[in-house]
């Protein structure tokens, strides 16, 4: 029997454990700029089930998190319209890191440094299980999408563009 790779705790896994959330850990070899296609390939799961955590900001530079399918892009125009903002744009990497407390490529919506509103692409909630960053590069956790609603109070939006 293969020895399970030890994963040290992250802010994300600490939060999930504290709230008694059932999740599985999935370490994989991280590739710089590989994105969700690499993690999906390494874990042998559809990229559509790998959820990316994007730190964005509105026109007043207020940060927010958008959770999107790995194989889709965010229509910032549709997102802004859906959440009642004039505009939404991705934060610069160093700004995103300051807000989330996570390195780019390792951003989890769980256990962020700053409390931010979380928006989730509506169709993510229809998946049986999602794979989302666990707070470190090369580390995803799989869990029920309902956790996003229960723990993060995520608000469903429709802003996906097929990649």
Residue frames as a rotation matrix with the C-alpha (Angstrom) as fourth column:
UNK 1
0.581 0.814 0.000 0.00
0.814 -0.581 0.000 0.00
0.000 0.000 -1.000 0.00
UNK 2
-0.164 -0.650 0.742 1.43
0.583 -0.671 -0.458 3.38
0.795 0.358 0.489 -1.01
UNK 3
-0.410 -0.051 -0.910 2.13
0.854 -0.372 -0.364 5.77
-0.320 -0.927 0.197 1.82
UNK 4
0.633 0.695 0.341 -0.18
0.759 -0.643 -0.100 8.78
0.150 0.322 -0.935 1.68
UNK 5
-0.343 -0.767 0.542 1.80
0.615 -0.619 -0.488 11.93
0.711 0.166 0.684 1.00
UNK 6
-0.085 0.278 -0.957 1.73
0.929 -0.326 -0.177 14.19
-0.361 -0.904 -0.230 4.06
UNK 7
-0.045 0.157 0.987 0.24
0.554 -0.818 0.155 17.59
0.831 0.554 -0.051 3.38
UNK 8
-0.806 -0.200 -0.556 0.90
0.584 -0.414 -0.698 20.32
-0.091 -0.888 0.451 5.91
UNK 9
0.138 0.943 -0.301 -2.07
0.869 -0.262 -0.420 22.44
-0.476 -0.204 -0.856 6.93
UNK 10
-0.750 -0.195 0.632 -2.97
0.475 -0.824 0.309 25.61
0.461 0.532 0.710 5.05
UNK 11
-0.858 0.514 0.000 -5.33
-0.415 -0.693 -0.589 28.40
-0.303 -0.505 0.808 6.08
UNK 12
-0.249 0.793 -0.555 -7.89
-0.854 0.090 0.512 26.74
0.456 0.602 0.655 3.78
UNK 13
-0.225 0.161 -0.961 -7.65
0.109 0.984 0.140 23.22
0.968 -0.074 -0.239 5.23
UNK 14
-0.954 -0.107 -0.279 -7.69
0.289 -0.086 -0.954 24.61
0.078 -0.991 0.113 8.79
UNK 15
-0.640 0.766 -0.056 -10.94
-0.745 -0.637 -0.198 26.45
-0.187 -0.086 0.979 8.03
UNK 16
-0.086 0.617 -0.782 -12.50
-0.640 0.568 0.518 23.37
0.764 0.545 0.346 6.38
UNK 17
-0.509 -0.165 -0.844 -11.55
0.394 0.828 -0.400 21.13
0.765 -0.536 -0.356 9.33
UNK 18
-0.993 0.114 -0.008 -12.79
-0.052 -0.518 -0.854 23.71
-0.102 -0.848 0.520 11.86
UNK 19
-0.316 0.931 -0.183 -16.21
-0.925 -0.345 -0.160 23.62
-0.212 0.118 0.970 10.17
UNK 20
-0.307 0.123 0.944 -16.18
-0.194 0.963 -0.188 19.80
-0.932 -0.241 -0.272 9.89
UNK 21
0.478 0.391 -0.787 -16.30
-0.824 -0.112 -0.556 19.89
-0.305 0.914 0.268 6.09
UNK 22
0.459 -0.278 0.844 -15.69
0.236 0.954 0.185 16.56
-0.856 0.114 0.504 4.38
UNK 23
0.754 -0.271 -0.599 -12.94
-0.650 -0.444 -0.617 16.95
-0.099 0.854 -0.510 1.76
UNK 24
0.743 -0.587 0.321 -10.16
0.584 0.803 0.118 14.97
-0.328 0.100 0.940 0.08
UNK 25
0.395 -0.712 -0.580 -6.62
-0.403 -0.702 0.587 16.25
-0.825 0.002 -0.565 -0.51
UNK 26
0.827 -0.093 0.554 -5.06
0.513 0.528 -0.677 16.04
-0.229 0.844 0.485 -3.97
UNK 27
0.223 -0.819 -0.529 -1.40
-0.280 -0.574 0.769 17.05
-0.934 -0.023 -0.358 -4.25
UNK 28
0.802 -0.055 0.594 0.04
0.558 0.423 -0.714 17.15
-0.212 0.904 0.370 -7.78
UNK 29
-0.271 -0.962 -0.025 3.25
0.858 -0.254 0.447 18.36
-0.436 0.100 0.894 -9.45
UNK 30
0.571 0.485 -0.662 2.73
0.256 -0.872 -0.418 22.11
-0.780 0.069 -0.622 -9.94
UNK 31
-0.196 -0.593 0.781 3.72
0.979 -0.077 0.187 23.66
-0.050 0.802 0.596 -13.29
UNK 32
-0.556 -0.098 -0.825 4.34
0.218 -0.975 -0.031 27.40
-0.802 -0.197 0.564 -13.51
UNK 33
-0.483 0.474 -0.736 1.56
-0.763 -0.640 0.088 28.99
-0.430 0.604 0.671 -15.64
UNK 34
-0.996 0.089 -0.031 0.06
0.065 0.891 0.450 25.52
0.068 0.446 -0.893 -16.18
UNK 35
-0.505 0.853 0.135 -3.35
-0.844 -0.520 0.131 26.47
0.182 -0.048 0.982 -14.85
UNK 36
0.099 0.701 0.706 -6.32
-0.777 0.498 -0.385 24.18
-0.621 -0.511 0.594 -14.43
UNK 37
0.674 0.122 -0.729 -5.48
-0.640 0.590 -0.493 22.08
0.370 0.798 0.475 -17.51
UNK 38
-0.379 -0.886 -0.267 -2.38
-0.500 0.439 -0.746 20.77
0.778 -0.150 -0.610 -15.68
UNK 39
-0.686 0.131 0.716 -4.18
-0.675 0.251 -0.693 20.01
-0.271 -0.959 -0.084 -12.42
UNK 40
0.451 0.892 -0.015 -7.07
-0.807 0.400 -0.434 18.33
-0.382 0.208 0.901 -14.30
UNK 41
0.429 -0.382 -0.819 -4.59
-0.561 0.598 -0.573 16.21
0.708 0.705 0.042 -16.28
UNK 42
-0.615 -0.782 0.102 -2.56
-0.530 0.315 -0.787 15.29
0.583 -0.538 -0.608 -13.19
UNK 43
-0.611 0.448 0.652 -5.65
-0.610 0.257 -0.749 14.32
-0.504 -0.856 0.116 -11.18
UNK 44
-0.970 0.229 0.080 -7.41
0.226 0.728 0.647 12.64
0.090 0.646 -0.758 -14.11
UNK 45
-0.192 0.936 -0.294 -10.57
0.658 -0.099 -0.746 14.74
-0.728 -0.337 -0.597 -13.76
UNK 46
0.243 0.322 0.915 -12.47
0.921 -0.372 -0.114 16.92
0.304 0.871 -0.387 -16.25
UNK 47
-0.792 -0.593 0.142 -11.14
0.540 -0.791 -0.288 20.49
0.283 -0.151 0.947 -16.33
UNK 48
-0.187 0.831 0.523 -14.76
-0.070 -0.543 0.837 21.65
0.980 0.119 0.160 -16.02
UNK 49
0.716 0.462 -0.524 -14.79
0.411 0.329 0.850 20.25
0.565 -0.824 0.046 -12.44
UNK 50
-0.251 -0.834 -0.492 -11.55
0.968 -0.207 -0.145 22.06
0.019 -0.512 0.859 -11.50
UNK 51
0.751 0.646 0.135 -12.58
0.627 -0.762 0.162 25.43
0.207 -0.037 -0.978 -10.12
UNK 52
-0.362 -0.892 0.270 -10.30
0.728 -0.452 -0.516 28.44
0.582 0.010 0.813 -10.33
UNK 53
0.433 0.375 -0.820 -10.31
0.835 -0.511 0.207 31.12
-0.341 -0.774 -0.534 -7.64
UNK 54
-0.190 -0.447 0.874 -9.95
0.779 -0.611 -0.143 34.58
0.598 0.654 0.464 -9.17
UNK 55
-0.079 0.108 -0.991 -9.38
0.771 -0.623 -0.130 37.73
-0.632 -0.774 -0.034 -7.12
UNK 56
-0.235 0.120 0.965 -10.93
0.792 -0.551 0.261 40.70
0.563 0.826 0.034 -8.91
UNK 57
-0.676 0.065 -0.734 -11.93
0.497 -0.696 -0.519 44.23
-0.544 -0.716 0.438 -8.00
UNK 58
0.380 0.858 0.345 -14.80
0.905 -0.267 -0.332 46.55
-0.193 0.438 -0.878 -8.80
UNK 59
0.353 -0.212 0.911 -14.58
0.525 -0.761 -0.380 50.16
0.774 0.613 -0.157 -10.01
UNK 60
0.792 -0.061 0.607 -13.94
-0.472 -0.692 0.546 51.32
0.387 -0.719 -0.577 -6.42
UNK 61
-0.207 -0.931 -0.301 -11.02
-0.567 0.365 -0.739 48.84
0.798 0.018 -0.603 -6.15
UNK 62
0.129 0.321 0.938 -13.02
-0.931 0.365 0.004 46.72
-0.341 -0.874 0.346 -3.65
UNK 63
-0.785 -0.540 -0.305 -11.81
-0.614 0.743 0.265 43.11
0.083 0.395 -0.915 -3.91
UNK 64
0.395 0.861 0.321 -14.07
-0.829 0.484 -0.279 40.15
-0.395 -0.156 0.905 -4.62
UNK 65
-0.682 -0.579 0.446 -13.60
-0.363 0.798 0.481 36.49
-0.635 0.167 -0.755 -5.44
UNK 66
0.323 0.721 -0.613 -15.01
-0.941 0.178 -0.287 34.77
-0.098 0.669 0.736 -8.51
UNK 67
-0.361 -0.348 0.865 -15.11
-0.278 0.926 0.256 30.97
-0.890 -0.148 -0.431 -8.72
UNK 68
0.346 0.403 -0.847 -15.13
-0.900 -0.114 -0.422 29.71
-0.267 0.908 0.323 -12.30
UNK 69
0.903 -0.024 0.429 -14.88
0.138 0.962 -0.236 26.40
-0.407 0.272 0.872 -14.17
UNK 70
0.019 -1.000 -0.020 -11.29
0.130 -0.017 0.991 25.72
-0.991 -0.022 0.130 -15.21
UNK 71
-0.538 -0.224 0.812 -12.28
0.773 0.253 0.582 25.50
-0.336 0.941 0.036 -18.88
UNK 72
0.483 0.737 0.473 -14.17
0.833 -0.553 0.012 28.83
0.270 0.388 -0.881 -18.92
UNK 73
-0.756 -0.601 0.260 -13.30
0.501 -0.787 -0.361 32.50
0.421 -0.142 0.896 -18.77
UNK 74
-0.195 0.666 -0.720 -15.14
0.762 -0.359 -0.539 35.20
-0.617 -0.654 -0.438 -16.81
UNK 75
-0.088 0.270 0.959 -17.14
0.706 -0.662 0.251 37.78
0.703 0.699 -0.133 -18.74
UNK 76
-0.785 -0.281 -0.552 -16.29
0.607 -0.523 -0.598 40.78
-0.121 -0.804 0.582 -16.56
UNK 77
-0.823 0.547 0.154 -19.07
-0.411 -0.760 0.502 42.72
0.392 0.350 0.851 -18.28
UNK 78
0.045 0.877 -0.478 -21.71
-0.055 0.480 0.876 40.09
0.997 -0.014 0.070 -17.37
UNK 79
-0.250 -0.214 -0.944 -20.26
0.877 0.364 -0.314 39.75
0.411 -0.906 0.097 -13.87
UNK 80
-0.986 -0.149 -0.078 -20.39
0.167 -0.909 -0.381 43.51
-0.015 -0.389 0.921 -13.25
UNK 81
-0.471 0.881 0.040 -23.98
-0.558 -0.333 0.760 43.63
0.683 0.336 0.648 -14.52
UNK 82
0.081 0.525 -0.847 -24.91
0.249 0.812 0.527 40.60
0.965 -0.253 -0.065 -12.37
UNK 83
-0.150 -0.200 -0.968 -23.53
0.975 0.135 -0.179 42.05
0.166 -0.970 0.175 -9.14
UNK 84
0.776 0.631 -0.016 -24.60
0.628 -0.769 0.120 45.66
0.064 -0.103 -0.993 -9.74
UNK 85
0.079 -0.814 -0.576 -21.18
0.406 -0.501 0.764 47.21
-0.910 -0.294 0.291 -10.40
UNK 86
0.644 0.036 -0.764 -20.02
-0.570 -0.644 -0.510 49.53
-0.511 0.764 -0.394 -13.17
UNK 87
0.457 -0.565 -0.687 -16.97
-0.598 0.376 -0.708 47.40
0.658 0.734 -0.166 -13.92
UNK 88
0.807 -0.313 0.501 -14.93
-0.231 0.613 0.756 44.46
-0.543 -0.726 0.422 -12.67
UNK 89
0.563 -0.691 -0.453 -11.34
-0.554 0.092 -0.828 43.63
0.614 0.717 -0.331 -13.51
UNK 90
0.622 -0.417 -0.663 -8.72
0.600 0.798 0.061 41.15
0.504 -0.435 0.746 -12.30
UNK 91
0.908 -0.413 -0.074 -6.46
-0.214 -0.607 0.765 42.44
-0.361 -0.679 -0.640 -9.52
UNK 92
0.289 -0.910 -0.297 -2.75
-0.719 -0.002 -0.695 42.72
0.632 0.414 -0.655 -10.22
UNK 93
0.261 -0.188 -0.947 -0.98
0.258 0.959 -0.119 39.62
0.930 -0.213 0.298 -8.84
UNK 94
-0.759 -0.627 -0.175 0.64
0.332 -0.140 -0.933 41.46
0.560 -0.766 0.315 -5.92
UNK 95
-0.565 0.655 0.502 -2.69
-0.781 -0.621 -0.067 43.08
0.268 -0.429 0.862 -4.98
UNK 96
0.413 0.716 -0.563 -4.53
-0.492 0.696 0.523 39.74
0.766 0.061 0.640 -5.20
UNK 97
-0.122 -0.572 -0.811 -1.87
0.463 0.690 -0.556 38.19
0.878 -0.443 0.181 -2.96
UNK 98
-0.913 -0.205 0.354 -2.24
-0.154 -0.629 -0.762 41.00
0.379 -0.750 0.543 -0.41
UNK 99
-0.145 0.956 0.256 -6.03
-0.932 -0.219 0.290 40.53
0.333 -0.196 0.922 -0.26
UNK 100
0.627 0.502 -0.595 -6.05
-0.403 0.863 0.304 36.72
0.666 0.050 0.744 -0.17
UNK 101
0.401 -0.579 0.710 -2.85
-0.815 0.128 0.565 35.96
-0.418 -0.805 -0.421 1.70
UNK 102
0.556 -0.163 0.815 -2.11
0.276 0.961 0.004 33.26
-0.784 0.223 0.579 -0.89
UNK 103
-0.572 -0.770 -0.282 0.48
-0.168 -0.227 0.959 33.04
-0.803 0.596 0.001 -3.66
UNK 104
0.196 0.567 -0.800 -0.83
-0.941 -0.121 -0.316 33.28
-0.276 0.815 0.510 -7.21
UNK 105
-0.209 -0.194 -0.958 -1.41
-0.586 0.809 -0.036 29.71
0.783 0.554 -0.283 -8.40
UNK 106
-0.749 -0.055 -0.660 -2.25
0.427 0.722 -0.545 28.70
0.506 -0.690 -0.517 -4.84
UNK 107
-0.800 0.472 0.371 -5.25
-0.579 -0.770 -0.269 30.93
0.158 -0.430 0.889 -4.09
UNK 108
-0.680 0.650 -0.339 -8.10
0.671 0.738 0.068 29.28
0.294 -0.181 -0.938 -2.21
UNK 109
-0.133 0.696 0.705 -11.45
-0.112 -0.718 0.687 30.93
0.985 0.013 0.173 -1.47
UNK 110
0.768 0.396 -0.503 -11.24
0.380 0.350 0.856 29.40
0.515 -0.849 0.118 2.03
UNK 111
0.519 -0.566 -0.640 -9.30
0.771 -0.012 0.636 31.12
-0.368 -0.824 0.430 4.78
UNK 112
0.207 -0.437 0.875 -8.46
0.642 -0.614 -0.459 34.33
0.738 0.657 0.154 2.92
UNK 113
-0.703 -0.600 -0.382 -6.61
0.693 -0.457 -0.557 37.07
0.160 -0.656 0.738 4.81
UNK 114
-0.872 0.460 -0.165 -9.30
-0.421 -0.879 -0.225 39.66
-0.249 -0.127 0.960 4.02
UNK 115
-0.294 0.860 0.417 -13.04
0.463 0.509 -0.726 38.86
-0.836 -0.021 -0.548 4.01
UNK 116
-0.845 0.030 -0.533 -14.29
-0.456 -0.560 0.691 39.34
-0.278 0.828 0.488 0.45
UNK 117
0.291 0.954 0.073 -17.64
-0.687 0.261 -0.678 38.67
-0.666 0.147 0.731 -1.20
UNK 118
-0.766 -0.505 0.399 -17.55
-0.143 0.738 0.659 35.39
-0.627 0.448 -0.637 -3.16
UNK 119
0.256 0.795 -0.549 -19.39
-0.854 -0.080 -0.514 34.84
-0.452 0.601 0.659 -6.44
UNK 120
-0.545 -0.378 0.748 -19.73
-0.095 0.915 0.393 31.39
-0.833 0.143 -0.534 -7.95
UNK 121
-0.718 0.295 -0.630 -20.66
-0.665 -0.022 0.747 30.51
0.207 0.955 0.212 -11.52
UNK 122
0.109 0.925 0.363 -24.18
-0.972 0.175 -0.155 29.05
-0.207 -0.336 0.919 -11.19
UNK 123
0.638 0.222 -0.737 -23.42
-0.546 0.806 -0.229 25.82
0.544 0.549 0.635 -13.11
UNK 124
-0.527 -0.848 -0.062 -20.61
-0.479 0.356 -0.802 24.90
0.702 -0.393 -0.594 -10.64
UNK 125
-0.470 0.412 0.781 -23.33
-0.837 0.074 -0.543 24.21
-0.282 -0.908 0.310 -8.08
UNK 126
0.617 0.739 -0.271 -24.77
-0.786 0.563 -0.255 21.47
-0.036 0.370 0.928 -10.35
UNK 127
-0.069 -0.728 -0.682 -21.55
-0.572 0.589 -0.570 19.42
0.817 0.351 -0.457 -10.29
UNK 128
0.743 0.363 -0.562 -21.47
0.169 0.711 0.683 16.36
0.648 -0.602 0.467 -8.00
UNK 129
0.586 -0.660 -0.470 -17.97
0.643 0.024 0.766 17.23
-0.494 -0.751 0.438 -6.70
UNK 130
0.923 -0.324 0.210 -15.52
-0.103 -0.731 -0.675 20.06
0.372 0.601 -0.707 -7.35
UNK 131
0.278 -0.924 -0.262 -11.73
0.960 0.272 0.060 20.33
0.015 -0.268 0.963 -7.19
UNK 132
0.846 0.081 0.526 -10.59
0.099 -0.995 -0.007 23.67
0.523 0.058 -0.850 -5.82
UNK 133
-0.061 -0.988 0.140 -7.31
-0.065 -0.136 -0.989 25.08
0.996 -0.070 -0.056 -4.58
UNK 134
0.606 0.236 -0.760 -6.40
0.630 0.441 0.639 24.04
0.486 -0.866 0.119 -1.05
UNK 135
0.984 -0.147 -0.101 -4.21
-0.055 -0.789 0.611 27.05
-0.170 -0.596 -0.785 -0.32
UNK 136
0.064 -0.998 0.012 -0.92
-0.297 -0.008 0.955 26.10
-0.953 -0.065 -0.297 -1.93
UNK 137
0.101 -0.124 -0.987 0.48
-0.995 -0.020 -0.100 25.59
-0.007 0.992 -0.125 -5.43
UNK 138
-0.543 -0.319 -0.777 0.10
-0.496 0.868 -0.010 21.98
0.678 0.380 -0.629 -6.52
UNK 139
-0.960 0.234 -0.151 -2.63
0.261 0.564 -0.784 21.19
-0.098 -0.792 -0.602 -4.00
UNK 140
-0.466 0.880 0.089 -6.36
-0.535 -0.361 0.764 20.87
0.704 0.308 0.639 -4.64
UNK 141
-0.838 0.373 0.399 -9.13
-0.168 0.520 -0.838 19.70
-0.520 -0.769 -0.373 -2.34
UNK 142
-0.702 0.698 -0.146 -12.28
-0.019 0.187 0.982 17.99
0.712 0.692 -0.118 -3.60
UNK 143
-0.855 0.499 -0.140 -15.60
0.156 -0.010 -0.988 18.62
-0.494 -0.867 -0.070 -1.91
UNK 144
-0.080 0.920 0.383 -19.32
0.982 0.139 -0.131 19.10
-0.174 0.366 -0.914 -2.50
UNK 145
-0.573 -0.167 0.802 -20.09
0.501 -0.846 0.181 22.42
0.649 0.506 0.569 -4.24
UNK 146
0.527 0.850 0.012 -22.75
0.456 -0.295 0.840 23.14
0.717 -0.437 -0.543 -1.58
UNK 147
0.159 -0.579 -0.800 -19.84
0.965 -0.082 0.251 23.96
-0.210 -0.812 0.545 0.78
UNK 148
-0.732 -0.444 0.516 -19.29
0.592 -0.790 0.160 27.16
0.337 0.423 0.841 -1.24
UNK 149
-0.015 0.835 0.550 -22.79
0.028 -0.549 0.835 28.32
0.999 0.028 -0.016 -0.32
UNK 150
0.722 0.392 -0.570 -22.73
0.489 0.293 0.822 27.09
0.489 -0.872 0.020 3.28
UNK 151
0.269 -0.736 -0.622 -19.25
0.918 -0.001 0.398 28.21
-0.293 -0.677 0.675 4.30
UNK 152
-0.748 -0.660 0.071 -18.49
0.636 -0.682 0.362 31.17
-0.191 0.316 0.929 2.02
UNK 153
0.082 0.874 -0.478 -22.02
0.338 -0.476 -0.812 32.46
-0.938 -0.095 -0.335 1.52
UNK 154
-0.872 -0.482 0.086 -21.18
0.204 -0.198 0.959 32.49
-0.445 0.853 0.271 -2.20
UNK 155
0.084 0.898 -0.432 -23.67
-0.321 -0.385 -0.865 34.19
-0.943 0.212 0.256 -4.47
UNK 156
-0.065 -0.070 0.995 -24.49
0.743 0.663 0.095 32.45
-0.666 0.746 0.010 -7.78
UNK 157
0.052 0.032 -0.998 -23.79
-0.515 -0.856 -0.054 34.46
-0.856 0.517 -0.028 -10.95
UNK 158
0.588 0.080 0.805 -23.85
0.595 0.632 -0.497 33.73
-0.548 0.771 0.324 -14.67
UNK 159
0.683 -0.433 -0.588 -20.72
-0.546 -0.838 -0.017 35.11
-0.485 0.332 -0.809 -16.29
UNK 160
0.025 -0.706 0.708 -18.99
0.133 0.704 0.697 32.10
-0.991 0.076 0.112 -17.92
UNK 161
0.528 -0.007 -0.849 -17.52
-0.831 -0.206 -0.516 32.26
-0.172 0.978 -0.115 -21.40
UNK 162
0.911 -0.238 0.337 -16.37
0.261 0.965 -0.023 28.97
-0.319 0.109 0.941 -22.93
UNK 163
0.179 -0.948 -0.263 -12.59
-0.246 -0.302 0.921 28.96
-0.952 -0.100 -0.288 -23.28
